[in-house]
Structure formats: C-alpha cells, structure tokens
Amino acid sequence: MATCRVNRAKPWRPLKWKMTPTTETLERFELLSGLPTEVLDFIAQKTLDKNYKEGELIFSEGANADYLYLILSGKVSLEMKVQLGQTGTVRRATIGVIGPWHAMGWSSLVYPYEYTASGVCLQDTKVLAIPKEDLRFLISQYPEAGCDLMERVASITRARLFSATSTLTYFLSIVSHELKRPIAAVENYLQITLGGYAGDISDKQRRLLERSALRLSDLRSLISDILDFARMQPEQICADFEIVDPMEIGAEAIEEVRLAATQKNIRLKAIGPSEYTPIVAARRRLRQVISNLLANAIKFSPEESTVTLSAHEDSGMLVVEVLDEGLGIPAKDQPHIFDDFYRAGNVEEISGAGLGLSIAKKIVNAHEGQIEVQSPYESGKSGTKVTVRIPQTLTLPGDRGANTQ
C-alpha cells in the first residue's frame, strides 16, 4: 500500500525585517536607537549620503530646514549670529560642537521649518541627510514612533542646552573674576589719588580722574551684566527672597548712580511716601533693577536735566517709576527693548551691550511682576518712563514650601 506524504504547513510567524547595513548604522544614533525596525528601514531607504569639506557650510541659520542630518564622521560647529545693536557687526558665535553619531537640524521637524543655527564643518564630514517631507510622512504613518522621536529631540536639545549653559557660565565666571581683579586695583589707586593721599591735585586733574573712575565703573558693570545674563535663573533669584524695605533699596540704588549723575550735572529726584509696606523680594536683584533703570536714564539724558525715581503703593503692588528727559525710544524699537542685546536705533553712538533692560525684565519676572516702557510719556516732550510693578503678596521660600504641603 502506497504511503501518501502530506506536506504540513508550518505555523505562521510574523515576518521579520532583515537588518540592512544602513539600518544597523542608524541604530547607533541616540536619536534613533530602539525605534521599530520597520521605521528604521523606512528611514534607511530615504537617507542621502552627503560629503562636506573642512570649512564648508552644511546649512545656514534662517534658511529652509530641508533635511535632518546624522553625522557619520567628522566634526561640525553649530553657530548662531550675534549682533550688538542694529548697526553692529554681525558675527557667528559657536554654541556647540558635535561629532559622529549625533544629529543636527531639528528644525526640519518643527514649524516654521527654518534652521535656527548654522552648521560649519571643522573637519571633512560625512552625513546622512533625511528629507523633511519623508520625516513628516514617517510621523503620520507611525504616530507612536513619531511621538517617541519628538520626545527624544526635546530631551537631547535640553541636555545640549544645559551643557552649553553650564560651560558658558563657568567660563564667564572665570573670565569675570580675572577681569574684575585688575579693574578693582586701578579703582582703588584712583580713589587714593582723588582722596589726596598721593598729594594735591588740580581741579582739572580731579575731573579727569573722576571720569576715569566712572568709565571703570561702567566696565565693571558691563562685565557683571554679561555674567548675570549667562547664569541668571528664576529659582536662584527666588532663593534669595527676604523681607525688605523698599525705601532702603531705592536709596541704595540712587547712591550707586550718584557719581554718574554728578559727571553730567544731572539732578536726581526721589518722590514717594515717607514709609512703605515691607515686601518679600531679592534685595540685591531688586536694587539692581532700579539702579540699571537709573543708570540708563542718566546715560541717555542731556546734561543738566532731571532723572526722577518715583514710587507708590497701589492695589497690592509696589509701583516704581524712573522718568528722564532724554532722547526717548523710537516707537519701532519699543516692542524689542527688553530683548537680549537689543539696542535702539538712536543710541548706537553711546556705549553699552543692550543687556540692562533684558536683565531687569528677568529679575522682575522672577518676582511675578511687570515692567513696561512709555516713550514719550508727556505730550510734546521727549523722555522715557519705565514702570515696574512688584506684588506685595510674595512669600518667603520656606513659607512657600509649607503652603504646598
């Protein structure tokens, strides 16, 4: 009897995607590691090999973000444009350096799809370029993988930002210390000379020495502003909250700028009640806000004019106003006046980095307050009024923690 052989079908198993060399390469990137194989295979089919020479520009800040780049070899400097004022020289500052197995060009994933930095090769560099249209199609076809991808982009970007900020803060703190030390020594010598301890000086010599002392003070303040700009964080400001007397802070701020006012024969005028309700604030930082505003008012005011510091209480707020009779702020510049490094178009000839108002706003925001500018503030007259409002209901750090338990 013949035996009938029956071919038994093998149990069905899900089809496994074969790892291609390009897919295995993609697995090495932190951005893509662990994504589903079919997603990596899709990306592998869409990538374009590109090679760049040392010094060559891969992508430019402000250009359409057409590709996400994955670095296979070489090094790339990520650079952003920096310009002090509207007519200052535009320079590119390095914000990071990345090498193999890192990604760049996140803007290809995020609206408005424009690169926020430039990528310049520090060495001959080989990259994989993924077109933005394919990335968007990928996210629409594999939404879970797309969500995971965007979360990784956010995580990597946050880590890079933290690393860059920490490095910058450390560098600036060292440079600040090294720059301030000789400045302090020269200031001490000038004060000794002005005090008559090195012999008599003529009135002309005194005026020259006082102007020199003022310029050194401006330089020291500029160094402090740059350092503050790099390291100032809201939580650090809030940690310094204490109960303070607004009148004392105002008086200290006026004393800080008195020499600058004297040099220009500017009258400093203070208006307010005889006493104020104590508030919770970071004493040094709030004084910094007021002294920055007063210093700006003096700097941009003509000689023999008046700068006024006014303060009052209104509906649970401490309201501080600084008024000057200076050249004012053009209307087109006012929306940007609190931006980092921004300077109005009519003050380019006057020294400064454009950080005073930016730092003031950061401090006021940490106090949950508001700051605004009005220029002109009186019809038919030039001048600027800056108003700061600080809540009188802020709590001390310890009290705040107890209230949240």
C-alpha positions as CSV (number, residue, x, y, z in Angstrom):
1,M,0.0,0.0,0.0
2,A,1.5,3.3,-1.1
3,T,2.2,5.8,1.5
4,C,0.8,9.3,0.9
5,R,3.1,12.0,2.0
6,V,1.4,15.2,3.1
7,N,3.2,18.5,3.3
8,R,2.2,20.0,6.6
9,A,2.2,23.8,6.6
10,K,4.5,25.4,9.1
11,P,2.9,27.6,11.8
12,W,2.6,31.2,10.7
13,R,5.0,33.7,12.3
14,P,5.2,37.4,11.8
15,L,7.6,38.4,9.1
16,K,10.9,39.6,10.5
17,W,12.5,42.6,8.7
18,K,16.1,41.9,7.8
19,M,18.5,44.4,9.2
20,T,20.4,46.2,6.4
21,P,23.8,47.7,7.0
22,T,22.3,51.2,6.8
23,T,19.6,50.2,9.4
24,E,22.3,48.9,11.7
25,T,24.1,52.2,11.3
26,L,21.0,54.1,12.2
27,E,20.7,52.1,15.4
28,R,23.9,53.7,16.6
29,F,22.4,57.1,16.8
30,E,20.9,58.1,20.1
31,L,18.0,59.8,18.3
32,L,17.0,56.6,16.5
33,S,18.2,53.7,18.7
34,G,15.4,51.4,19.7
35,L,12.8,52.6,17.2
36,P,10.8,49.8,15.5
37,T,12.8,48.0,12.7
38,E,10.3,49.0,10.0
39,V,10.7,52.6,11.0
40,L,14.5,52.4,10.7
41,D,14.1,50.5,7.4
42,F,11.9,53.3,6.1
43,I,14.5,55.9,7.2
44,A,17.3,53.9,5.7
45,Q,15.6,53.9,2.3
46,K,15.2,57.7,2.3
47,T,18.6,58.8,3.5
48,L,21.0,60.6,1.2
49,D,24.8,60.3,1.6
50,K,26.5,63.7,1.6
51,N,30.1,64.7,2.0
52,Y,31.5,68.1,3.0
53,K,35.0,69.6,3.1
54,E,36.5,71.3,6.1
55,G,35.2,74.9,6.4
56,E,32.2,74.1,4.2
57,L,28.7,75.3,5.3
58,I,26.2,72.4,5.7
59,F,23.2,74.6,6.5
60,S,22.7,78.2,7.2
61,E,20.7,80.0,10.0
62,G,17.4,81.3,8.7
63,A,17.4,79.0,5.7
64,N,14.6,76.5,5.0
65,A,15.2,73.3,7.0
66,D,15.1,70.8,4.2
67,Y,17.0,68.0,6.0
68,L,17.7,66.3,9.3
69,Y,21.4,65.4,9.4
70,L,23.0,62.4,11.0
71,I,26.8,62.7,11.3
72,L,28.8,59.6,10.4
73,S,32.3,61.1,10.6
74,G,34.0,64.4,11.2
75,K,33.0,67.4,13.4
76,V,30.6,70.2,13.0
77,S,30.4,73.6,14.7
78,L,26.9,74.9,15.4
79,E,27.0,78.6,15.2
80,M,24.5,81.5,15.7
81,K,24.6,85.1,14.5
82,V,25.3,87.7,17.2
83,Q,24.8,91.4,16.7
84,L,25.1,94.2,19.3
85,G,22.6,96.8,18.2
86,Q,21.1,97.3,14.8
87,T,24.2,98.6,13.1
88,G,26.8,96.4,14.9
89,T,29.0,93.9,13.1
90,V,27.3,90.6,12.7
91,R,29.4,87.7,14.0
92,R,28.9,84.0,14.3
93,A,29.3,82.6,17.8
94,T,29.8,78.8,18.4
95,I,27.1,77.3,20.6
96,G,28.2,73.7,20.3
97,V,30.5,71.2,18.6
98,I,29.2,67.7,17.7
99,G,30.7,64.7,16.1
100,P,29.8,61.1,14.9
101,W,26.5,59.5,16.0
102,H,24.9,62.9,16.7
103,A,22.1,64.6,14.9
104,M,21.5,68.2,13.9
105,G,18.9,70.2,12.0
106,W,15.9,69.6,14.4
107,S,14.1,72.5,12.7
108,S,13.2,70.1,9.9
109,L,10.7,68.6,12.3
110,V,9.3,71.8,13.8
111,Y,7.4,74.7,12.3
112,P,8.3,77.1,10.8
113,Y,10.9,74.7,9.4
114,E,13.8,77.2,9.4
115,Y,17.3,76.4,10.8
116,T,18.0,78.3,14.0
117,A,21.8,77.9,13.7
118,S,24.4,77.3,11.0
119,G,26.4,74.1,10.7
120,V,30.1,74.6,9.7
121,C,32.5,71.6,9.1
122,L,35.6,71.7,11.4
123,Q,36.8,68.6,9.5
124,D,35.9,66.7,6.4
125,T,32.5,65.4,7.3
126,K,30.2,62.7,6.1
127,V,26.5,62.8,6.9
128,L,23.2,61.1,6.2
129,A,20.5,63.6,5.2
130,I,16.8,62.8,5.7
131,P,14.4,65.0,3.7
132,K,11.9,66.8,5.8
133,E,9.0,65.6,3.6
134,D,9.9,61.9,4.4
135,L,10.2,62.7,8.1
136,R,6.7,64.2,8.2
137,F,5.3,61.2,6.2
138,L,7.0,58.9,8.7
139,I,5.4,60.6,11.7
140,S,2.0,60.4,10.0
141,Q,2.3,56.7,9.2
142,Y,3.9,55.7,12.6
143,P,2.4,58.2,15.1
144,E,3.8,56.3,18.2
145,A,7.3,56.2,16.8
146,G,6.8,59.9,15.7
147,C,5.9,60.9,19.3
148,D,8.9,58.9,20.6
149,L,11.1,60.7,18.1
150,M,9.9,64.1,19.1
151,E,10.4,63.4,22.8
152,R,14.0,62.3,22.1
153,V,14.6,65.5,20.1
154,A,13.3,67.5,23.1
155,S,15.5,65.5,25.6
156,I,18.7,65.8,23.5
157,T,18.1,69.5,22.9
158,R,17.5,70.1,26.6
159,A,20.7,68.2,27.5
160,R,22.7,70.2,25.0
161,L,21.3,73.5,26.2
162,F,22.1,72.6,29.8
163,S,25.6,71.6,28.9
164,A,26.3,74.7,26.9
165,T,24.8,77.0,29.6
166,S,26.9,75.3,32.3
167,T,30.1,75.6,30.3
168,L,29.4,79.2,29.4
169,T,28.6,80.1,33.0
170,Y,31.8,78.5,34.3
171,F,33.9,80.2,31.6
172,L,32.3,83.6,32.2
173,S,32.8,83.3,35.9
174,I,36.5,82.7,35.5
175,V,36.9,85.5,32.9
176,S,34.8,87.8,35.1
177,H,37.0,87.2,38.1
178,E,40.2,87.7,36.2
179,L,38.9,90.9,34.6
180,K,37.4,92.5,37.7
181,R,40.6,92.0,39.8
182,P,42.8,94.5,37.9
183,I,39.9,96.9,37.5
184,A,39.4,96.9,41.2
185,A,43.0,97.6,41.8
186,V,43.0,100.6,39.4
187,E,39.8,101.9,41.0
188,N,41.5,101.7,44.4
189,Y,44.5,103.7,43.1
190,L,42.2,106.3,41.6
191,Q,40.2,106.7,44.9
192,I,43.5,107.1,46.8
193,T,44.6,109.8,44.4
194,L,41.2,111.5,44.5
195,G,41.3,111.4,48.3
196,G,44.6,113.4,48.3
197,Y,46.7,110.6,49.9
198,A,49.2,110.8,46.9
199,G,49.5,114.6,47.0
200,D,47.5,117.6,45.9
201,I,45.7,117.5,42.5
202,S,44.3,120.4,40.5
203,D,40.6,120.7,39.7
204,K,41.3,119.7,36.1
205,Q,43.1,116.6,37.2
206,R,40.3,115.8,39.6
207,R,37.7,115.9,36.8
208,L,39.8,113.7,34.6
209,L,40.3,111.1,37.4
210,E,36.6,111.2,38.2
211,R,35.8,110.5,34.6
212,S,38.3,107.6,34.5
213,A,36.8,106.2,37.7
214,L,33.3,106.4,36.1
215,R,34.5,104.6,32.9
216,L,36.0,101.8,35.0
217,S,32.7,101.5,37.0
218,D,30.9,101.2,33.7
219,L,33.3,98.5,32.5
220,R,32.9,96.6,35.8
221,S,29.1,96.8,35.5
222,L,29.3,95.5,31.9
223,I,31.3,92.5,33.0
224,S,28.7,91.8,35.7
225,D,25.8,92.2,33.3
226,I,27.4,89.6,30.9
227,L,27.9,87.2,33.8
228,D,24.4,87.7,35.1
229,F,22.9,87.2,31.6
230,A,24.6,83.8,31.4
231,R,23.8,82.4,34.8
232,M,20.6,84.2,36.0
233,Q,17.8,81.7,36.7
234,P,14.4,82.5,38.3
235,E,14.8,79.8,41.0
236,Q,18.2,81.3,42.1
237,I,16.5,84.7,42.4
238,C,13.6,83.3,44.4
239,A,16.0,81.5,46.8
240,D,17.3,85.0,47.9
241,F,13.8,86.3,48.8
242,E,13.7,88.1,52.2
243,I,11.7,90.8,53.8
244,V,13.0,94.2,52.6
245,D,12.2,97.9,53.0
246,P,11.6,99.4,49.5
247,M,12.8,102.8,50.7
248,E,16.2,101.4,51.7
249,I,16.6,99.7,48.3
250,G,15.7,102.9,46.4
251,A,18.2,104.9,48.5
252,E,21.0,102.4,47.8
253,A,20.2,102.4,44.1
254,I,20.4,106.2,43.9
255,E,23.8,106.1,45.7
256,E,25.1,103.7,43.1
257,V,24.5,106.1,40.3
258,R,25.2,109.4,42.0
259,L,28.7,109.8,40.6
260,A,27.5,109.2,37.0
261,A,24.8,111.9,37.6
262,T,27.3,114.3,39.0
263,Q,29.5,114.0,36.0
264,K,26.7,115.2,33.8
265,N,25.3,117.7,36.3
266,I,22.0,115.7,36.3
267,R,19.7,116.2,39.2
268,L,18.5,113.0,40.9
269,K,15.0,113.5,42.3
270,A,13.1,111.0,44.5
271,I,9.3,111.1,45.0
272,G,7.3,108.9,47.3
273,P,5.7,108.5,50.8
274,S,7.7,108.7,54.0
275,E,7.4,104.9,54.6
276,Y,6.4,101.8,52.7
277,T,4.9,98.4,53.5
278,P,7.8,95.9,53.7
279,I,7.8,93.4,50.8
280,V,9.3,90.0,50.1
281,A,12.0,90.3,47.4
282,A,15.6,89.5,46.4
283,R,17.2,92.6,47.9
284,R,20.3,92.8,45.7
285,R,18.4,91.9,42.5
286,L,15.6,94.5,43.1
287,R,18.2,97.1,43.8
288,Q,19.9,96.0,40.5
289,V,16.7,96.6,38.6
290,I,16.3,100.2,39.9
291,S,20.0,101.1,39.6
292,N,20.0,99.7,36.0
293,L,17.0,101.9,35.1
294,L,18.5,104.9,36.7
295,A,21.9,104.3,35.0
296,N,20.1,104.1,31.6
297,A,18.2,107.2,32.3
298,I,21.4,109.1,33.2
299,K,23.3,107.7,30.2
300,F,20.7,108.8,27.6
301,S,19.8,112.1,29.2
302,P,21.3,115.5,28.3
303,E,23.5,117.3,30.8
304,E,21.8,119.5,33.5
305,S,18.5,117.6,33.1
306,T,16.5,115.7,35.8
307,V,16.1,112.0,36.4
308,T,13.2,111.1,38.7
309,L,12.7,108.0,40.8
310,S,9.1,107.7,41.9
311,A,7.4,105.0,44.0
312,H,4.0,104.4,45.5
313,E,1.7,101.5,46.5
314,D,-1.4,100.6,44.5
315,S,-3.8,97.7,45.0
316,G,-1.3,95.3,46.5
317,M,1.5,96.3,44.2
318,L,4.7,98.3,44.8
319,V,4.9,100.6,41.7
320,V,8.3,102.1,40.9
321,E,8.8,104.6,38.0
322,V,12.0,106.0,36.5
323,L,11.5,109.1,34.4
324,D,14.0,111.0,32.3
325,E,14.2,113.9,29.9
326,G,16.4,112.2,27.4
327,L,16.2,111.5,23.6
328,G,13.5,108.8,24.1
329,I,13.0,105.4,22.4
330,P,11.7,105.2,18.8
331,A,8.3,103.5,18.6
332,K,9.6,100.8,16.2
333,D,12.2,99.8,18.9
334,Q,9.9,99.7,21.9
335,P,8.5,96.1,21.3
336,H,12.1,94.8,21.4
337,I,13.6,96.9,24.0
338,F,13.7,94.1,26.6
339,D,15.3,91.6,24.2
340,D,18.8,90.3,24.9
341,F,21.5,92.5,23.4
342,Y,18.9,94.8,21.7
343,R,19.8,98.5,21.4
344,A,17.5,101.2,20.0
345,G,18.5,102.7,16.6
346,N,19.1,106.2,18.0
347,V,21.7,105.2,20.7
348,E,24.3,103.4,18.6
349,E,27.0,106.0,19.4
350,I,26.6,105.5,23.1
351,S,28.4,102.6,24.7
352,G,26.5,99.6,26.0
353,A,25.8,95.9,25.4
354,G,22.0,96.1,25.4
355,L,21.6,93.9,28.5
356,G,20.5,96.3,31.2
357,L,16.8,96.2,30.4
358,S,16.9,92.5,29.5
359,I,18.3,91.6,32.9
360,A,15.8,93.9,34.6
361,K,13.0,92.1,32.9
362,K,14.3,88.7,34.0
363,I,14.5,89.9,37.6
364,V,11.0,91.4,37.6
365,N,9.6,88.3,36.0
366,A,11.1,86.2,38.8
367,H,9.2,88.5,41.3
368,E,6.0,87.8,39.3
369,G,5.9,91.4,38.4
370,Q,5.6,93.5,35.3
371,I,7.9,96.1,33.6
372,E,6.8,98.4,30.8
373,V,8.2,101.4,28.9
374,Q,6.4,104.6,27.7
375,S,8.2,107.0,25.4
376,P,7.3,109.8,25.2
377,Y,5.3,109.9,28.4
378,E,4.2,113.5,28.2
379,S,2.8,115.2,25.1
380,G,5.1,117.5,23.3
381,K,8.2,116.4,25.3
382,S,10.9,113.9,24.9
383,G,11.9,111.4,27.5
384,T,11.2,107.9,28.7
385,K,9.3,106.4,31.7
386,V,9.9,102.8,32.8
387,T,7.4,101.4,35.2
388,V,8.0,98.4,37.4
389,R,5.2,96.6,39.4
390,I,6.1,94.1,42.2
391,P,3.4,92.2,44.1
392,Q,3.3,92.8,47.8
393,T,2.0,89.3,48.4
394,L,5.1,87.3,47.6
395,T,6.1,84.7,50.3
396,L,9.4,83.6,51.6
397,P,10.9,80.4,50.2
398,G,10.2,78.5,53.5
399,D,6.7,79.7,53.8
400,R,6.0,78.8,50.1
401,G,7.2,75.2,50.7
402,A,5.0,74.9,53.8
403,N,1.9,76.1,51.9
404,T,2.3,73.4,49.3
405,Q,2.4,70.5,51.7
